[in-house]
């Protein structure tokens, strides 16, 4: 009896002793995660309005977010299903709740960037939790977040008001829930809802579904509720995503027809009719030039991440996430259209791959097995390999990262756009027909260019309603266009815009090089 009592007492003492340790361990993990999120917010916020220079997609999404509460529409022009609307709907809610429409009235791009800053901080939290869910130690989980935050490539694209950045925390949250250690049915439901939010924010992320299903299968395969979890995931995910085509059905815009846009037409254009970017292996192709621009920002993260990700496919705990990375890399081999923001969803997975390989190879306290010389040699070799890897990385990538981040924190690349808006506000009659870039449209609207006279250049030759409103290129009085637009337009792409350009004289230019914005006055005679 005494023996049993002593044993019970010892057990209770041990349990009581472990409870505070586990609690302290949890608090330490939460504290590290909170610090990482704070560092991410500060690092991303520095010079957020100055770098990079704003560009068309940002202006489009912010203007569409503005249209929701102010026009009661999904877009400031005809919504033609180019992307699902959930991304700018989230942005619109953020602006309404925080008062951003007033706070950034004269620099509306910051409305989107401010929201993306918040989304990036959430992504950092999700990345840290995800790394812990797959068994990475705190140090290497934190290292993955640091790599993601401070890579010049991830920092450059992570600041932009892009749908990919808005979708990223939803994708990472879907994987976090799919890998829930308790394998609850509610976690599978939550994973489906998060992934549906990601897909209805940026439709191309449906590509990651096989990787998410693999994560779900690996985690739930020994669980008693496996079948129920998978069935619920499929039903909830499918019904949630189906709300998008259902909207098109309600609007009678699902299929092609005369006099209206359609979801089917938009998908056909996105998947097959859009001009391709060529092969990434063909020097001079758009795809090759784009990949090279990524590598110029940061070559270390992509190269080291791809190598590490390939190796980690051999390890079960990393396999779903590395499959997600591999699927996106394989899509780069297509010759179809490759957008500049395609790299956004690659960056957290590349960072996770690098830190994950170090976590896998760096010895744990229980390694090597006692009495096994082969294990000792293996652990020593792995330790040296990781140490050499980081030494070379700091030598090669360190200076480049330092100069790249410093440039992003100090360069005011957006000044030409802000100066152009101010000049147009003060020197061009507000009732003149002004055709400008998407990134200027809402700023010009707030500057007094309201109504049909404020025209987005892309819509001049693509929107029948705008063509009817103008009646011809002769109605255009002023143009405010970027160098990219001026270099790309011709009678085949934008006939009315091209005619206006050929009959225009330059009034003022802002910026230099690729960041030039030119104001022209059109003289039809």
BELHU-V636208 format. One record per residue. N is the residue number from 1. RES is the residue in three letters. PHI is phi in whole degrees, -180 to 180 (* if undefined). BURIAL is I if it has 9 or more other ideal C-beta (glycine too) atoms within 8 Angstrom, else O. Layout:
[[N RES PHI BURIAL] [N RES PHI BURIAL]]
//
This chain:
[[1 UNK * O] [2 UNK -61 O] [3 UNK -62 O] [4 UNK -63 O] [5 UNK -65 O] [6 UNK -64 O] [7 UNK -65 O] [8 UNK -64 O] [9 UNK -62 O] [10 UNK -64 O] [11 UNK -63 O] [12 UNK -64 O] [13 UNK -64 O] [14 UNK -64 O] [15 UNK -62 O] [16 UNK -65 O] [17 UNK -72 O] [18 UNK -79 O] [19 UNK -61 O] [20 UNK -63 O] [21 UNK -63 O] [22 UNK -64 O] [23 UNK -66 O] [24 UNK -64 O] [25 UNK -62 O] [26 UNK -67 O] [27 UNK -64 O] [28 UNK -64 I] [29 UNK -62 I] [30 UNK -62 O] [31 UNK -62 O] [32 UNK -63 I] [33 UNK -61 I] [34 UNK -64 O] [35 UNK -64 O] [36 UNK -63 I] [37 UNK -64 I] [38 UNK -64 O] [39 UNK -61 I] [40 UNK -59 I] [41 UNK -62 I] [42 UNK -67 O] [43 UNK -63 I] [44 UNK -78 I] [45 UNK -74 O] [46 UNK -62 O] [47 UNK 60 I] [48 UNK -63 I] [49 UNK -82 O] [50 UNK -101 I] [51 UNK -142 I] [52 UNK -74 I] [53 UNK -65 I] [54 UNK -62 I] [55 UNK -143 I] [56 UNK -52 I] [57 UNK -60 I] [58 UNK -61 I] [59 UNK -62 I] [60 UNK -63 I] [61 UNK -68 I] [62 UNK -67 I] [63 UNK -65 I] [64 UNK -69 I] [65 UNK -64 I] [66 UNK -65 I] [67 UNK -66 I] [68 UNK -61 I] [69 UNK -82 O] [70 UNK -93 O] [71 UNK -115 O] [72 UNK 70 O] [73 UNK -129 O] [74 UNK -82 O] [75 UNK -157 I] [76 UNK -79 I] [77 UNK -124 I] [78 UNK -62 O] [79 UNK -79 I] [80 UNK -118 O] [81 UNK 68 I] [82 UNK -66 O] [83 UNK -144 O] [84 UNK -62 I] [85 UNK -88 I] [86 UNK -62 I] [87 UNK -64 I] [88 UNK -78 I] [89 UNK -67 I] [90 UNK -63 I] [91 UNK -63 I] [92 UNK -64 I] [93 UNK -62 O] [94 UNK -58 I] [95 UNK -66 I] [96 UNK -68 O] [97 UNK -70 O] [98 UNK -95 O] [99 UNK 74 O] [100 UNK -69 I] [101 UNK -60 I] [102 UNK -84 O] [103 UNK -64 O] [104 UNK -119 I] [105 UNK -62 O] [106 UNK -105 O] [107 UNK -148 I] [108 UNK -68 I] [109 UNK -59 I] [110 UNK -67 I] [111 UNK -62 I] [112 UNK -68 I] [113 UNK -68 I] [114 UNK -64 I] [115 UNK -67 I] [116 UNK -67 I] [117 UNK -59 I] [118 UNK -62 I] [119 UNK -63 I] [120 UNK -68 I] [121 UNK -65 I] [122 UNK -64 I] [123 UNK -61 I] [124 UNK -62 I] [125 UNK -62 I] [126 UNK -66 I] [127 UNK -65 I] [128 UNK -64 I] [129 UNK -63 I] [130 UNK -63 I] [131 UNK -62 I] [132 UNK -69 I] [133 UNK -64 I] [134 UNK -93 I] [135 UNK 90 O] [136 UNK -75 I] [137 UNK -70 O] [138 UNK -55 I] [139 UNK -61 O] [140 UNK -77 I] [141 UNK -64 I] [142 UNK -66 I] [143 UNK -62 I] [144 UNK -60 I] [145 UNK -67 I] [146 UNK -62 I] [147 UNK -61 I] [148 UNK -66 I] [149 UNK -72 I] [150 UNK -100 I] [151 UNK -62 I] [152 UNK -58 I] [153 UNK -68 I] [154 UNK -67 I] [155 UNK -66 I] [156 UNK -60 I] [157 UNK -80 I] [158 UNK -72 I] [159 UNK -88 I] [160 UNK -81 I] [161 UNK -79 I] [162 UNK -116 I] [163 UNK -61 I] [164 UNK -61 I] [165 UNK -69 I] [166 UNK -72 I] [167 UNK -78 I] [168 UNK -57 I] [169 UNK -62 I] [170 UNK -69 I] [171 UNK -64 I] [172 UNK -64 I] [173 UNK -65 I] [174 UNK -62 I] [175 UNK -71 I] [176 UNK -59 I] [177 UNK -72 I] [178 UNK -64 I] [179 UNK -101 I] [180 UNK -56 I] [181 UNK -66 O] [182 UNK -89 O] [183 UNK 53 I] [184 UNK -78 O] [185 UNK -62 I] [186 UNK -64 O] [187 UNK -67 I] [188 UNK -64 I] [189 UNK -63 I] [190 UNK -61 I] [191 UNK -62 I] [192 UNK -63 I] [193 UNK -66 I] [194 UNK -64 I] [195 UNK -68 I] [196 UNK -63 I] [197 UNK -62 I] [198 UNK -65 I] [199 UNK -69 I] [200 UNK -83 I] [201 UNK -96 I] [202 UNK -139 I] [203 UNK -63 O] [204 UNK -68 O] [205 UNK -72 I] [206 UNK -60 O] [207 UNK -58 O] [208 UNK -85 I] [209 UNK -58 O] [210 UNK -57 O] [211 UNK -67 I] [212 UNK -67 I] [213 UNK -65 O] [214 UNK -64 I] [215 UNK -62 I] [216 UNK -64 I] [217 UNK -66 I] [218 UNK -62 I] [219 UNK -80 I] [220 UNK -103 I] [221 UNK -64 O] [222 UNK -102 O] [223 UNK -89 I] [224 UNK -67 O] [225 UNK -101 I] [226 UNK -56 I] [227 UNK -63 O] [228 UNK -65 O] [229 UNK -65 I] [230 UNK -66 I] [231 UNK -63 O] [232 UNK -64 I] [233 UNK -57 I] [234 UNK -65 I] [235 UNK -68 O] [236 UNK -64 I] [237 UNK -63 I] [238 UNK -65 O] [239 UNK -66 O] [240 UNK -67 I] [241 UNK -68 I] [242 UNK -65 O] [243 UNK -62 I] [244 UNK -69 I] [245 UNK -64 I] [246 UNK -63 O] [247 UNK -59 O] [248 UNK -64 I] [249 UNK -63 O] [250 UNK -61 O] [251 UNK -83 O] [252 UNK 58 O] [253 UNK -129 I] [254 UNK -77 I] [255 UNK -106 O] [256 UNK -61 O] [257 UNK -173 O] [258 UNK -73 O] [259 UNK 82 O] [260 UNK -153 O] [261 UNK -80 I] [262 UNK -152 I] [263 UNK -65 I] [264 UNK -64 I] [265 UNK -63 I] [266 UNK -64 I] [267 UNK -66 I] [268 UNK -62 I] [269 UNK -68 I] [270 UNK -63 I] [271 UNK -89 O] [272 UNK -133 O] [273 UNK -96 O] [274 UNK -71 I] [275 UNK -59 O] [276 UNK -75 O] [277 UNK -100 I] [278 UNK 84 I] [279 UNK -87 I] [280 UNK -68 I] [281 UNK -93 O] [282 UNK -94 I] [283 UNK -60 O] [284 UNK 96 O] [285 UNK -72 I] [286 UNK -61 O] [287 UNK -65 I] [288 UNK -63 I] [289 UNK -64 I] [290 UNK -67 I] [291 UNK -62 I] [292 UNK -64 O] [293 UNK -66 I] [294 UNK -62 I] [295 UNK -68 I] [296 UNK -68 O] [297 UNK -70 I] [298 UNK -168 I] [299 UNK -87 I] [300 UNK -69 I] [301 UNK -60 I] [302 UNK -64 I] [303 UNK -67 I] [304 UNK -65 I] [305 UNK -67 I] [306 UNK -66 I] [307 UNK -63 O] [308 UNK -64 I] [309 UNK -63 I] [310 UNK -63 I] [311 UNK -66 O] [312 UNK -71 I] [313 UNK -61 I] [314 UNK -77 O] [315 UNK -109 O] [316 UNK -58 O] [317 UNK -67 O] [318 UNK -94 I] [319 UNK -59 I] [320 UNK -60 I] [321 UNK -71 I] [322 UNK -73 I] [323 UNK -65 I] [324 UNK -60 I] [325 UNK -67 I] [326 UNK -63 I] [327 UNK -60 I] [328 UNK -70 I] [329 UNK -66 I] [330 UNK -64 O] [331 UNK -66 I] [332 UNK -66 I] [333 UNK -79 O] [334 UNK -68 O] [335 UNK -103 O] [336 UNK -76 O] [337 UNK -68 O] [338 UNK -120 I] [339 UNK -78 O] [340 UNK -62 O] [341 UNK -82 I] [342 UNK -59 I] [343 UNK -73 I] [344 UNK -56 I] [345 UNK -75 I] [346 UNK -75 I] [347 UNK -62 I] [348 UNK -67 I] [349 UNK -73 I] [350 UNK -64 I] [351 UNK -63 I] [352 UNK -65 I] [353 UNK -64 I] [354 UNK -64 I] [355 UNK -67 I] [356 UNK -66 I] [357 UNK -66 I] [358 UNK -65 I] [359 UNK -64 I] [360 UNK -68 I] [361 UNK -93 I] [362 UNK -72 I] [363 UNK -63 O] [364 UNK -92 O] [365 UNK -62 O] [366 UNK -89 O] [367 UNK -99 O] [368 UNK -85 I] [369 UNK -59 O] [370 UNK -62 O] [371 UNK 84 O] [372 UNK -115 O] [373 UNK -68 O] [374 UNK -62 O] [375 UNK -65 I] [376 UNK -63 I] [377 UNK -64 O] [378 UNK -64 I] [379 UNK -65 I] [380 UNK -63 O] [381 UNK -63 O] [382 UNK -64 I] [383 UNK -63 I] [384 UNK -63 O] [385 UNK -61 I] [386 UNK -66 I] [387 UNK -64 O] [388 UNK -65 O] [389 UNK -58 I] [390 UNK -73 I] [391 UNK -64 O] [392 UNK -66 O] [393 UNK -64 I] [394 UNK -66 O] [395 UNK -72 O] [396 UNK -87 O] [397 UNK -85 I] [398 UNK -54 I] [399 UNK -61 O] [400 UNK -66 I] [401 UNK -65 I] [402 UNK -62 O] [403 UNK -70 O] [404 UNK -66 I] [405 UNK -67 I] [406 UNK -61 O] [407 UNK -63 I] [408 UNK -69 I] [409 UNK -83 I] [410 UNK -122 O] [411 UNK -83 I] [412 UNK -99 O] [413 UNK -77 I] [414 UNK -91 I] [415 UNK -56 I] [416 UNK -57 I] [417 UNK -68 I] [418 UNK -66 I] [419 UNK -65 I] [420 UNK -64 I] [421 UNK -62 I] [422 UNK -64 I] [423 UNK -67 I] [424 UNK -62 I] [425 UNK -61 I] [426 UNK -94 O] [427 UNK -122 O] [428 UNK -116 I] [429 UNK -57 O] [430 UNK -73 I] [431 UNK -97 O] [432 UNK -78 I] [433 UNK -79 I] [434 UNK -114 I] [435 UNK -103 I] [436 UNK -141 I] [437 UNK -74 I] [438 UNK -61 I] [439 UNK -73 I] [440 UNK -103 I] [441 UNK -57 I] [442 UNK -72 I] [443 UNK -61 I] [444 UNK -67 I] [445 UNK -60 I] [446 UNK -70 I] [447 UNK -84 I] [448 UNK 119 O] [449 UNK -88 I] [450 UNK -107 O] [451 UNK 77 O] [452 UNK -73 O] [453 UNK -80 I] [454 UNK -97 I] [455 UNK -120 I] [456 UNK -76 I] [457 UNK -58 I] [458 UNK -63 O] [459 UNK -84 I] [460 UNK -57 I] [461 UNK -109 I] [462 UNK -119 O] [463 UNK -110 I] [464 UNK -57 O] [465 UNK -66 O] [466 UNK -71 I] [467 UNK -61 I] [468 UNK -66 O] [469 UNK -65 O] [470 UNK -77 I] [471 UNK 83 O] [472 UNK 167 O] [473 UNK -67 I] [474 UNK -64 O] [475 UNK -74 O] [476 UNK -74 I] [477 UNK -107 O] [478 UNK -138 I] [479 UNK -127 I] [480 UNK -128 I] [481 UNK -127 I] [482 UNK -81 I] [483 UNK -63 I] [484 UNK -61 O] [485 UNK -68 I] [486 UNK -63 I] [487 UNK -76 O] [488 UNK -100 O] [489 UNK -81 I] [490 UNK -155 O] [491 UNK -59 O] [492 UNK -82 O] [493 UNK -85 O] [494 UNK -141 I] [495 UNK -61 I] [496 UNK -68 I] [497 UNK -63 I] [498 UNK -62 I] [499 UNK -63 I] [500 UNK -63 I] [501 UNK -65 I] [502 UNK -69 O] [503 UNK -110 I] [504 UNK -122 I] [505 UNK -120 O] [506 UNK -73 O] [507 UNK -101 O] [508 UNK -159 I] [509 UNK -123 O] [510 UNK -129 I] [511 UNK 82 I] [512 UNK -152 O] [513 UNK 60 O] [514 UNK -69 O] [515 UNK -101 I] [516 UNK -90 I] [517 UNK -124 I] [518 UNK -113 I] [519 UNK -103 I] [520 UNK -128 I] [521 UNK -105 I] [522 UNK -88 I] [523 UNK -123 O] [524 UNK -56 O] [525 UNK -72 O]]
//
